Amino acid sequence: MNVGLPGTGLAGLFYLLAALWMPCHELGRTLRGERDPARWRCALTQASLALGIIAAIVATAWVIGLLLPAPSTPASEVPGADDAPAAAIRIPGLAPIALAFVTVAVLLLLLEAIALVIARRRGQAIPTR
């Protein structure tokens, strides 16, 4: 999650993952014989919007990386740098984005676990997707 970079928060990442999953889900439905052109149109529209958002996020991060000043201290003088490539220093936001994806994954797993507990308490069959 990067402060000020839209689309990289929890809700934005959840939307991106869900929108990119839609064509895969529709492919499964089509293979089972449940083809619906309107659903395909919606799935492809959402996936293309998600790809556009990802391209905008990458471009924004790239431009921010270009605008950041170069470190004034050479990498060899920084403790722990040990000849790290300069490109690794210039890429902003990889760790926060990775942390956001991990957070979304944990939240989704917790929601699935809660759904299983609720279904068992009600005596219902375990929901399948």
N, CA, C and O atoms as a GROMACS GRO file, in nm:
protein
  516
    1MET      N    1   0.084  -0.117   0.000
    1MET     CA    2   0.000   0.000   0.000
    1MET      C    3   0.089   0.123   0.000
    1MET      O    4   0.166   0.145   0.093
    2ASN      N    5   0.078   0.201  -0.102
    2ASN     CA    6   0.155   0.323  -0.112
    2ASN      C    7   0.064   0.441  -0.086
    2ASN      O    8  -0.042   0.454  -0.148
    3VAL      N    9   0.105   0.527   0.003
    3VAL     CA   10   0.026   0.645   0.032
    3VAL      C   11   0.026   0.734  -0.090
    3VAL      O   12   0.132   0.768  -0.144
    4GLY      N   13  -0.093   0.773  -0.134
    4GLY     CA   14  -0.104   0.865  -0.246
    4GLY      C   15  -0.102   0.800  -0.383
    4GLY      O   16  -0.115   0.871  -0.483
    5LEU      N   17  -0.087   0.670  -0.392
    5LEU     CA   18  -0.086   0.602  -0.521
    5LEU      C   19  -0.216   0.522  -0.534
    5LEU      O   20  -0.225   0.411  -0.482
    6PRO      N   21  -0.315   0.578  -0.602
    6PRO     CA   22  -0.446   0.512  -0.611
    6PRO      C   23  -0.436   0.373  -0.674
    6PRO      O   24  -0.356   0.350  -0.764
    7GLY      N   25  -0.519   0.284  -0.625
    7GLY     CA   26  -0.524   0.149  -0.680
    7GLY      C   27  -0.436   0.049  -0.608
    7GLY      O   28  -0.444  -0.071  -0.635
    8THR      N   29  -0.352   0.097  -0.515
    8THR     CA   30  -0.263   0.004  -0.447
    8THR      C   31  -0.306  -0.024  -0.304
    8THR      O   32  -0.232  -0.087  -0.228
    9GLY      N   33  -0.424   0.021  -0.266
    9GLY     CA   34  -0.478  -0.011  -0.134
    9GLY      C   35  -0.545  -0.148  -0.136
    9GLY      O   36  -0.546  -0.215  -0.240
   10LEU      N   37  -0.601  -0.188  -0.024
   10LEU     CA   38  -0.664  -0.319  -0.016
   10LEU      C   39  -0.782  -0.331  -0.111
   10LEU      O   40  -0.795  -0.431  -0.182
   11ALA      N   41  -0.869  -0.231  -0.114
   11ALA     CA   42  -0.986  -0.238  -0.202
   11ALA      C   43  -0.944  -0.238  -0.348
   11ALA      O   44  -1.001  -0.310  -0.429
   12GLY      N   45  -0.845  -0.158  -0.383
   12GLY     CA   46  -0.797  -0.153  -0.521
   12GLY      C   47  -0.737  -0.284  -0.565
   12GLY      O   48  -0.763  -0.331  -0.675
   13LEU      N   49  -0.655  -0.344  -0.478
   13LEU     CA   50  -0.595  -0.473  -0.513
   13LEU      C   51  -0.700  -0.584  -0.521
   13LEU      O   52  -0.691  -0.671  -0.606
   14PHE      N   53  -0.798  -0.579  -0.431
   14PHE     CA   54  -0.905  -0.678  -0.437
   14PHE      C   55  -0.981  -0.667  -0.569
   14PHE      O   56  -1.011  -0.768  -0.633
   15TYR      N   57  -1.012  -0.543  -0.611
   15TYR     CA   58  -1.080  -0.523  -0.739
   15TYR      C   59  -0.995  -0.576  -0.853
   15TYR      O   60  -1.046  -0.646  -0.940
   16LEU      N   61  -0.866  -0.544  -0.853
   16LEU     CA   62  -0.780  -0.589  -0.962
   16LEU      C   63  -0.776  -0.741  -0.971
   16LEU      O   64  -0.787  -0.798  -1.080
   17LEU      N   65  -0.760  -0.806  -0.857
   17LEU     CA   66  -0.757  -0.953  -0.858
   17LEU      C   67  -0.890  -1.012  -0.904
   17LEU      O   68  -0.893  -1.107  -0.982
   18ALA      N   69  -1.000  -0.956  -0.854
   18ALA     CA   70  -1.132  -1.007  -0.893
   18ALA      C   71  -1.159  -0.984  -1.042
   18ALA      O   72  -1.211  -1.072  -1.111
   19ALA      N   73  -1.123  -0.866  -1.090
   19ALA     CA   74  -1.148  -0.835  -1.232
   19ALA      C   75  -1.062  -0.920  -1.324
   19ALA      O   76  -1.108  -0.961  -1.430
   20LEU      N   77  -0.939  -0.948  -1.284
   20LEU     CA   78  -0.853  -1.033  -1.366
   20LEU      C   79  -0.895  -1.180  -1.359
   20LEU      O   80  -0.864  -1.257  -1.450
   21TRP      N   81  -0.965  -1.219  -1.253
   21TRP     CA   82  -1.013  -1.357  -1.240
   21TRP      C   83  -1.138  -1.382  -1.323
   21TRP      O   84  -1.165  -1.496  -1.360
   22MET      N   85  -1.215  -1.278  -1.352
   22MET     CA   86  -1.344  -1.294  -1.420
   22MET      C   87  -1.334  -1.371  -1.552
   22MET      O   88  -1.416  -1.461  -1.574
   23PRO      N   89  -1.240  -1.341  -1.643
   23PRO     CA   90  -1.232  -1.420  -1.767
   23PRO      C   91  -1.201  -1.567  -1.741
   23PRO      O   92  -1.250  -1.654  -1.813
   24CYS      N   93  -1.119  -1.596  -1.640
   24CYS     CA   94  -1.089  -1.736  -1.606
   24CYS      C   95  -1.215  -1.808  -1.560
   24CYS      O   96  -1.240  -1.922  -1.597
   25HIS      N   97  -1.294  -1.740  -1.478
   25HIS     CA   98  -1.419  -1.797  -1.428
   25HIS      C   99  -1.517  -1.820  -1.544
   25HIS      O  100  -1.584  -1.924  -1.550
   26GLU      N  101  -1.525  -1.724  -1.634
   26GLU     CA  102  -1.615  -1.738  -1.748
   26GLU      C  103  -1.569  -1.850  -1.841
   26GLU      O  104  -1.652  -1.918  -1.902
   27LEU      N  105  -1.438  -1.868  -1.853
   27LEU     CA  106  -1.387  -1.979  -1.935
   27LEU      C  107  -1.432  -2.112  -1.876
   27LEU      O  108  -1.472  -2.203  -1.950
   28GLY      N  109  -1.426  -2.124  -1.744
   28GLY     CA  110  -1.473  -2.246  -1.678
   28GLY      C  111  -1.622  -2.269  -1.702
   28GLY      O  112  -1.664  -2.382  -1.728
   29ARG      N  113  -1.700  -2.162  -1.693
   29ARG     CA  114  -1.845  -2.175  -1.719
   29ARG      C  115  -1.871  -2.213  -1.864
   29ARG      O  116  -1.961  -2.294  -1.892
   30THR      N  117  -1.795  -2.157  -1.956
   30THR     CA  118  -1.813  -2.190  -2.097
   30THR      C  119  -1.779  -2.336  -2.123
   30THR      O  120  -1.849  -2.403  -2.200
   31LEU      N  121  -1.674  -2.385  -2.061
   31LEU     CA  122  -1.636  -2.525  -2.079
   31LEU      C  123  -1.741  -2.621  -2.021
   31LEU      O  124  -1.751  -2.735  -2.065
   32ARG      N  125  -1.819  -2.574  -1.923
   32ARG     CA  126  -1.927  -2.656  -1.866
   32ARG      C  127  -2.056  -2.640  -1.947
   32ARG      O  128  -2.158  -2.700  -1.913
   33GLY      N  129  -2.053  -2.559  -2.053
   33GLY     CA  130  -2.171  -2.544  -2.137
   33GLY      C  131  -2.262  -2.429  -2.098
   33GLY      O  132  -2.376  -2.423  -2.143
   34GLU      N  133  -2.216  -2.338  -2.015
   34GLU     CA  134  -2.297  -2.225  -1.970
   34GLU      C  135  -2.251  -2.095  -2.035
   34GLU      O  136  -2.229  -1.996  -1.966
   35ARG      N  137  -2.236  -2.096  -2.166
   35ARG     CA  138  -2.184  -1.979  -2.237
   35ARG      C  139  -2.289  -1.869  -2.244
   35ARG      O  140  -2.404  -1.893  -2.278
   36ASP      N  141  -2.246  -1.746  -2.209
   36ASP     CA  142  -2.333  -1.629  -2.215
   36ASP      C  143  -2.251  -1.512  -2.268
   36ASP      O  144  -2.162  -1.463  -2.198
   37PRO      N  145  -2.280  -1.466  -2.389
   37PRO     CA  146  -2.200  -1.356  -2.446
   37PRO      C  147  -2.202  -1.228  -2.362
   37PRO      O  148  -2.103  -1.155  -2.359
   38ALA      N  149  -2.312  -1.199  -2.295
   38ALA     CA  150  -2.319  -1.078  -2.212
   38ALA      C  151  -2.223  -1.088  -2.094
   38ALA      O  152  -2.159  -0.990  -2.058
   39ARG      N  153  -2.214  -1.206  -2.033
   39ARG     CA  154  -2.121  -1.225  -1.921
   39ARG      C  155  -1.977  -1.216  -1.969
   39ARG      O  156  -1.892  -1.160  -1.900
   40TRP      N  157  -1.949  -1.270  -2.088
   40TRP     CA  158  -1.815  -1.260  -2.143
   40TRP      C  159  -1.778  -1.114  -2.168
   40TRP      O  160  -1.667  -1.072  -2.137
   41ARG      N  161  -1.871  -1.038  -2.223
   41ARG     CA  162  -1.846  -0.896  -2.249
   41ARG      C  163  -1.813  -0.821  -2.119
   41ARG      O  164  -1.721  -0.740  -2.115
   42CYS      N  165  -1.889  -0.850  -2.016
   42CYS     CA  166  -1.866  -0.786  -1.885
   42CYS      C  167  -1.730  -0.828  -1.829
   42CYS      O  168  -1.656  -0.744  -1.779
   43ALA      N  169  -1.698  -0.957  -1.836
   43ALA     CA  170  -1.572  -1.006  -1.782
   43ALA      C  171  -1.453  -0.945  -1.856
   43ALA      O  172  -1.355  -0.905  -1.793
   44LEU      N  173  -1.461  -0.938  -1.987
   44LEU     CA  174  -1.351  -0.881  -2.064
   44LEU      C  175  -1.339  -0.731  -2.043
   44LEU      O  176  -1.228  -0.677  -2.042
   45THR      N  177  -1.452  -0.662  -2.026
   45THR     CA  178  -1.448  -0.518  -1.997
   45THR      C  179  -1.380  -0.493  -1.863
   45THR      O  180  -1.293  -0.406  -1.853
   46GLN      N  181  -1.418  -0.569  -1.761
   46GLN     CA  182  -1.358  -0.549  -1.629
   46GLN      C  183  -1.210  -0.585  -1.629
   46GLN      O  184  -1.129  -0.517  -1.567
   47ALA      N  185  -1.174  -0.691  -1.700
   47ALA     CA  186  -1.032  -0.731  -1.707
   47ALA      C  187  -0.950  -0.626  -1.780
   47ALA      O  188  -0.837  -0.596  -1.740
   48SER      N  189  -1.005  -0.568  -1.886
   48SER     CA  190  -0.930  -0.465  -1.958
   48SER      C  191  -0.916  -0.338  -1.873
   48SER      O  192  -0.812  -0.272  -1.878
   49LEU      N  193  -1.019  -0.305  -1.795
   49LEU     CA  194  -1.007  -0.191  -1.703
   49LEU      C  195  -0.899  -0.218  -1.599
   49LEU      O  196  -0.820  -0.129  -1.566
   50ALA      N  197  -0.894  -0.340  -1.547
   50ALA     CA  198  -0.793  -0.375  -1.448
   50ALA      C  199  -0.652  -0.367  -1.508
   50ALA      O  200  -0.560  -0.318  -1.443
   51LEU      N  201  -0.636  -0.414  -1.631
   51LEU     CA  202  -0.505  -0.404  -1.697
   51LEU      C  203  -0.465  -0.259  -1.719
   51LEU      O  204  -0.348  -0.224  -1.706
   52GLY      N  205  -0.562  -0.174  -1.752
   52GLY     CA  206  -0.533  -0.032  -1.766
   52GLY      C  207  -0.491   0.032  -1.634
   52GLY      O  208  -0.401   0.116  -1.631
   53ILE      N  209  -0.556  -0.008  -1.526
   53ILE     CA  210  -0.520   0.043  -1.394
   53ILE      C  211  -0.378  -0.003  -1.357
   53ILE      O  212  -0.299   0.076  -1.305
   54ILE      N  213  -0.347  -0.129  -1.384
   54ILE     CA  214  -0.213  -0.180  -1.355
   54ILE      C  215  -0.109  -0.104  -1.437
   54ILE      O  216  -0.003  -0.068  -1.384
   55ALA      N  217  -0.137  -0.079  -1.564
   55ALA     CA  218  -0.044  -0.003  -1.647
   55ALA      C  219  -0.024   0.138  -1.593
   55ALA      O  220   0.088   0.190  -1.593
   56ALA      N  221  -0.132   0.201  -1.546
   56ALA     CA  222  -0.121   0.336  -1.489
   56ALA      C  223  -0.040   0.335  -1.359
   56ALA      O  224   0.039   0.426  -1.336
   57ILE      N  225  -0.059   0.233  -1.275
   57ILE     CA  226   0.017   0.223  -1.151
   57ILE      C  227   0.166   0.204  -1.181
   57ILE      O  228   0.250   0.269  -1.119
   58VAL      N  229   0.197   0.116  -1.275
   58VAL     CA  230   0.337   0.092  -1.311
   58VAL      C  231   0.400   0.218  -1.369
   58VAL      O  232   0.512   0.253  -1.334
   59ALA      N  233   0.327   0.287  -1.457
   59ALA     CA  234   0.380   0.410  -1.517
   59ALA      C  235   0.401   0.517  -1.410
   59ALA      O  236   0.501   0.588  -1.413
   60THR      N  237   0.308   0.529  -1.318
   60THR     CA  238   0.322   0.627  -1.210
   60THR      C  239   0.443   0.596  -1.123
   60THR      O  240   0.520   0.686  -1.090
   61ALA      N  241   0.459   0.469  -1.086
   61ALA     CA  242   0.574   0.430  -1.005
   61ALA      C  243   0.705   0.454  -1.080
   61ALA      O  244   0.805   0.494  -1.021
   62TRP      N  245   0.704   0.430  -1.211
   62TRP     CA  246   0.823   0.452  -1.292
   62TRP      C  247   0.859   0.599  -1.297
   62TRP      O  248   0.976   0.636  -1.283
   63VAL      N  249   0.759   0.685  -1.318
   63VAL     CA  250   0.784   0.829  -1.324
   63VAL      C  251   0.833   0.881  -1.189
   63VAL      O  252   0.924   0.963  -1.183
   64ILE      N  253   0.772   0.832  -1.081
   64ILE     CA  254   0.818   0.873  -0.947
   64ILE      C  255   0.963   0.830  -0.927
   64ILE      O  256   1.042   0.905  -0.870
   65GLY      N  257   0.998   0.711  -0.974
   65GLY     CA  258   1.136   0.664  -0.965
   65GLY      C  259   1.232   0.752  -1.043
   65GLY      O  260   1.346   0.772  -1.001
   66LEU      N  261   1.186   0.805  -1.157
   66LEU     CA  262   1.271   0.895  -1.235
   66LEU      C  263   1.287   1.030  -1.167
   66LEU      O  264   1.393   1.092  -1.175
   67LEU      N  265   1.182   1.075  -1.101
   67LEU     CA  266   1.185   1.207  -1.038
   67LEU      C  267   1.258   1.209  -0.905
   67LEU      O  268   1.303   1.315  -0.861
   68LEU      N  269   1.271   1.095  -0.841
   68LEU     CA  270   1.343   1.091  -0.713
   68LEU      C  271   1.490   1.122  -0.738
   68LEU      O  272   1.548   1.073  -0.834
   69PRO      N  273   1.549   1.201  -0.651
   69PRO     CA  274   1.692   1.230  -0.670
   69PRO      C  275   1.776   1.106  -0.645
   69PRO      O  276   1.740   1.020  -0.564
   70ALA      N  277   1.887   1.098  -0.715
   70ALA     CA  278   1.978   0.986  -0.696
   70ALA      C  279   2.039   0.996  -0.556
   70ALA      O  280   2.059   1.107  -0.506
   71PRO      N  281   2.069   0.883  -0.493
   71PRO     CA  282   2.130   0.889  -0.360
   71PRO      C  283   2.263   0.963  -0.367
   71PRO      O  284   2.343   0.940  -0.457
   72SER      N  285   2.287   1.052  -0.270
   72SER     CA  286   2.410   1.131  -0.270
   72SER      C  287   2.529   1.049  -0.223
   72SER      O  288   2.644   1.081  -0.256
   73THR      N  289   2.504   0.943  -0.147
   73THR     CA  290   2.610   0.858  -0.098
   73THR      C  291   2.624   0.737  -0.190
   73THR      O  292   2.525   0.670  -0.218
   74PRO      N  293   2.744   0.708  -0.238
   74PRO     CA  294   2.761   0.590  -0.323
   74PRO      C  295   2.719   0.464  -0.248
   74PRO      O  296   2.732   0.456  -0.126
   75ALA      N  297   2.670   0.366  -0.321
   75ALA     CA  298   2.620   0.243  -0.259
   75ALA      C  299   2.729   0.170  -0.183
   75ALA      O  300   2.699   0.099  -0.087
   76SER      N  301   2.855   0.184  -0.225
   76SER     CA  302   2.963   0.113  -0.157
   76SER      C  303   2.988   0.168  -0.017
   76SER      O  304   3.045   0.098   0.067
   77GLU      N  305   2.946   0.293   0.010
   77GLU     CA  306   2.967   0.352   0.142
   77GLU      C  307   2.848   0.332   0.235
   77GLU      O  308   2.858   0.365   0.354
   78VAL      N  309   2.738   0.281   0.184
   78VAL     CA  310   2.620   0.259   0.267
   78VAL      C  311   2.634   0.125   0.336
   78VAL      O  312   2.656   0.024   0.270
   79PRO      N  313   2.621   0.122   0.471
   79PRO     CA  314   2.632  -0.007   0.541
   79PRO      C  315   2.526  -0.106   0.494
   79PRO      O  316   2.407  -0.073   0.488
   80GLY      N  317   2.569  -0.226   0.461
   80GLY     CA  318   2.475  -0.331   0.420
   80GLY      C  319   2.442  -0.329   0.272
   80GLY      O  320   2.365  -0.414   0.227
   81ALA      N  321   2.495  -0.234   0.195
   81ALA     CA  322   2.462  -0.226   0.053
   81ALA      C  323   2.527  -0.339  -0.025
   81ALA      O  324   2.464  -0.401  -0.110
   82ASP      N  325   2.657  -0.367   0.005
   82ASP     CA  326   2.729  -0.479  -0.056
   82ASP      C  327   2.706  -0.490  -0.206
   82ASP      O  328   2.655  -0.592  -0.254
   83ASP      N  329   2.742  -0.390  -0.278
   83ASP     CA  330   2.734  -0.389  -0.424
   83ASP      C  331   2.595  -0.418  -0.477
   83ASP      O  332   2.581  -0.489  -0.576
   84ALA      N  333   2.492  -0.364  -0.412
   84ALA     CA  334   2.355  -0.381  -0.460
   84ALA      C  335   2.339  -0.305  -0.592
   84ALA      O  336   2.391  -0.194  -0.605
   85PRO      N  337   2.269  -0.362  -0.689
   85PRO     CA  338   2.251  -0.291  -0.815
   85PRO      C  339   2.174  -0.160  -0.792
   85PRO      O  340   2.082  -0.154  -0.710
   86ALA      N  341   2.214  -0.056  -0.865
   86ALA     CA  342   2.152   0.076  -0.848
   86ALA      C  343   2.004   0.072  -0.884
   86ALA      O  344   1.926   0.147  -0.826
   87ALA      N  345   1.964  -0.015  -0.977
   87ALA     CA  346   1.822  -0.022  -1.017
   87ALA      C  347   1.734  -0.067  -0.902
   87ALA      O  348   1.619  -0.026  -0.891
   88ALA      N  349   1.790  -0.152  -0.815
   88ALA     CA  350   1.711  -0.200  -0.702
   88ALA      C  351   1.683  -0.087  -0.604
   88ALA      O  352   1.581  -0.090  -0.535
   89ILE      N  353   1.771   0.010  -0.597
   89ILE     CA  354   1.751   0.123  -0.508
   89ILE      C  355   1.647   0.219  -0.565
   89ILE      O  356   1.575   0.283  -0.488
   90ARG      N  357   1.637   0.230  -0.697
   90ARG     CA  358   1.553   0.330  -0.762
   90ARG      C  359   1.408   0.286  -0.779
   90ARG      O  360   1.324   0.369  -0.815
   91ILE      N  361   1.375   0.162  -0.755
   91ILE     CA  362   1.238   0.114  -0.775
   91ILE      C  363   1.159   0.139  -0.647
   91ILE      O  364   1.182   0.073  -0.546
   92PRO      N  365   1.065   0.234  -0.650
   92PRO     CA  366   0.990   0.265  -0.528
   92PRO      C  367   0.870   0.173  -0.511
   92PRO      O  368   0.804   0.136  -0.608
   93GLY      N  369   0.842   0.137  -0.389
   93GLY     CA  370   0.715   0.075  -0.358
   93GLY      C  371   0.699  -0.073  -0.379
   93GLY      O  372   0.586  -0.122  -0.373
   94LEU      N  373   0.805  -0.149  -0.403
   94LEU     CA  374   0.786  -0.293  -0.424
   94LEU      C  375   0.748  -0.363  -0.294
   94LEU      O  376   0.657  -0.447  -0.293
   95ALA      N  377   0.814  -0.331  -0.185
   95ALA     CA  378   0.783  -0.395  -0.057
   95ALA      C  379   0.641  -0.360  -0.010
   95ALA      O  380   0.569  -0.450   0.034
   96PRO      N  381   0.597  -0.233  -0.017
   96PRO     CA  382   0.459  -0.205   0.025
   96PRO      C  383   0.354  -0.275  -0.061
   96PRO      O  384   0.251  -0.318  -0.009
   97ILE      N  385   0.378  -0.287  -0.190
   97ILE     CA  386   0.282  -0.354  -0.278
   97ILE      C  387   0.278  -0.504  -0.244
   97ILE      O  388   0.171  -0.564  -0.241
   98ALA      N  389   0.394  -0.563  -0.220
   98ALA     CA  390   0.398  -0.704  -0.181
   98ALA      C  391   0.324  -0.724  -0.049
   98ALA      O  392   0.249  -0.821  -0.034
   99LEU      N  393   0.345  -0.634   0.045
   99LEU     CA  394   0.275  -0.642   0.174
   99LEU      C  395   0.124  -0.630   0.155
   99LEU      O  396   0.048  -0.698   0.222
  100ALA      N  397   0.081  -0.542   0.064
  100ALA     CA  398  -0.062  -0.527   0.037
  100ALA      C  399  -0.120  -0.656  -0.021
  100ALA      O  400  -0.230  -0.696   0.017
  101PHE      N  401  -0.048  -0.723  -0.112
  101PHE     CA  402  -0.097  -0.849  -0.169
  101PHE      C  403  -0.106  -0.957  -0.060
  101PHE      O  404  -0.201  -1.035  -0.058
  102VAL      N  405  -0.009  -0.961   0.028
  102VAL     CA  406  -0.012  -1.059   0.138
  102VAL      C  407  -0.132  -1.029   0.228
  102VAL      O  408  -0.201  -1.122   0.271
  103THR      N  409  -0.156  -0.902   0.257
  103THR     CA  410  -0.269  -0.864   0.342
  103THR      C  411  -0.401  -0.904   0.278
  103THR      O  412  -0.489  -0.956   0.347
  104VAL      N  413  -0.416  -0.881   0.148
  104VAL     CA  414  -0.539  -0.920   0.078
  104VAL      C  415  -0.555  -1.072   0.084
  104VAL      O  416  -0.666  -1.121   0.106
  105ALA      N  417  -0.448  -1.147   0.064
  105ALA     CA  418  -0.455  -1.293   0.069
  105ALA      C  419  -0.498  -1.342   0.207
  105ALA      O  420  -0.580  -1.432   0.219
  106VAL      N  421  -0.441  -1.281   0.312
  106VAL     CA  422  -0.477  -1.320   0.448
  106VAL      C  423  -0.624  -1.288   0.475
  106VAL      O  424  -0.695  -1.369   0.533
  107LEU      N  425  -0.669  -1.171   0.433
  107LEU     CA  426  -0.809  -1.134   0.453
  107LEU      C  427  -0.903  -1.230   0.380
  107LEU      O  428  -1.006  -1.270   0.436
  108LEU      N  429  -0.870  -1.267   0.258
  108LEU     CA  430  -0.955  -1.360   0.184
  108LEU      C  431  -0.959  -1.498   0.251
  108LEU      O  432  -1.064  -1.560   0.258
  109LEU      N  433  -0.844  -1.544   0.299
  109LEU     CA  434  -0.842  -1.673   0.370
  109LEU      C  435  -0.925  -1.667   0.498
  109LEU      O  436  -0.996  -1.762   0.530
  110LEU      N  437  -0.916  -1.556   0.572
  110LEU     CA  438  -0.996  -1.542   0.692
  110LEU      C  439  -1.145  -1.539   0.661
  110LEU      O  440  -1.225  -1.599   0.733
  111LEU      N  441  -1.183  -1.470   0.554
  111LEU     CA  442  -1.324  -1.466   0.516
  111LEU      C  443  -1.375  -1.604   0.477
  111LEU      O  444  -1.488  -1.641   0.511
  112GLU      N  445  -1.294  -1.681   0.407
  112GLU     CA  446  -1.334  -1.817   0.370
  112GLU      C  447  -1.349  -1.905   0.495
  112GLU      O  448  -1.442  -1.985   0.504
  113ALA      N  449  -1.257  -1.889   0.590
  113ALA     CA  450  -1.265  -1.967   0.714
  113ALA      C  451  -1.391  -1.930   0.793
  113ALA      O  452  -1.459  -2.017   0.847
  114ILE      N  453  -1.422  -1.800   0.798
  114ILE     CA  454  -1.544  -1.756   0.868
  114ILE      C  455  -1.668  -1.812   0.799
  114ILE      O  456  -1.763  -1.852   0.867
  115ALA      N  457  -1.670  -1.814   0.666
  115ALA     CA  458  -1.784  -1.868   0.593
  115ALA      C  459  -1.803  -2.017   0.624
  115ALA      O  460  -1.916  -2.064   0.637
  116LEU      N  461  -1.693  -2.091   0.636
  116LEU     CA  462  -1.702  -2.234   0.670
  116LEU      C  463  -1.757  -2.253   0.812
  116LEU      O  464  -1.839  -2.342   0.835
  117VAL      N  465  -1.711  -2.172   0.906
  117VAL     CA  466  -1.759  -2.184   1.044
  117VAL      C  467  -1.908  -2.151   1.052
  117VAL      O  468  -1.983  -2.223   1.117
  118ILE      N  469  -1.950  -2.047   0.986
  118ILE     CA  470  -2.092  -2.008   0.987
  118ILE      C  471  -2.177  -2.116   0.923
  118ILE      O  472  -2.284  -2.150   0.973
  119ALA      N  473  -2.131  -2.172   0.811
  119ALA     CA  474  -2.207  -2.277   0.743
  119ALA      C  475  -2.221  -2.401   0.831
  119ALA      O  476  -2.327  -2.463   0.835
  120ARG      N  477  -2.116  -2.436   0.901
  120ARG     CA  478  -2.122  -2.555   0.988
  120ARG      C  479  -2.214  -2.530   1.108
  120ARG      O  480  -2.287  -2.621   1.148
  121ARG      N  481  -2.213  -2.412   1.163
  121ARG     CA  482  -2.300  -2.381   1.277
  121ARG      C  483  -2.447  -2.384   1.236
  121ARG      O  484  -2.533  -2.421   1.316
  122ARG      N  485  -2.476  -2.344   1.116
  122ARG     CA  486  -2.615  -2.346   1.067
  122ARG      C  487  -2.655  -2.482   1.017
  122ARG      O  488  -2.772  -2.506   0.988
  123GLY      N  489  -2.561  -2.573   1.006
  123GLY     CA  490  -2.591  -2.707   0.958
  123GLY      C  491  -2.610  -2.713   0.808
  123GLY      O  492  -2.670  -2.807   0.756
  124GLN      N  493  -2.559  -2.613   0.738
  124GLN     CA  494  -2.571  -2.610   0.592
  124GLN      C  495  -2.454  -2.683   0.530
  124GLN      O  496  -2.352  -2.711   0.594
  125ALA      N  497  -2.471  -2.713   0.403
  125ALA     CA  498  -2.361  -2.770   0.328
  125ALA      C  499  -2.254  -2.663   0.310
  125ALA      O  500  -2.284  -2.543   0.307
  126ILE      N  501  -2.131  -2.706   0.299
  126ILE     CA  502  -2.020  -2.612   0.281
  126ILE      C  503  -2.033  -2.549   0.142
  126ILE      O  504  -2.045  -2.620   0.042
  127PRO      N  505  -2.032  -2.414   0.137
  127PRO     CA  506  -2.051  -2.348   0.007
  127PRO      C  507  -1.937  -2.379  -0.089
  127PRO      O  508  -1.820  -2.382  -0.051
  128THR      N  509  -1.974  -2.401  -0.215
  128THR     CA  510  -1.875  -2.424  -0.318
  128THR      C  511  -1.884  -2.314  -0.421
  128THR      O  512  -1.990  -2.253  -0.440
  129ARG      N  513  -1.775  -2.290  -0.486
  129ARG     CA  514  -1.773  -2.183  -0.587
  129ARG      C  515  -1.729  -2.238  -0.719
  129ARG      O  516  -1.721  -2.164  -0.817
   0.00000   0.00000   0.00000
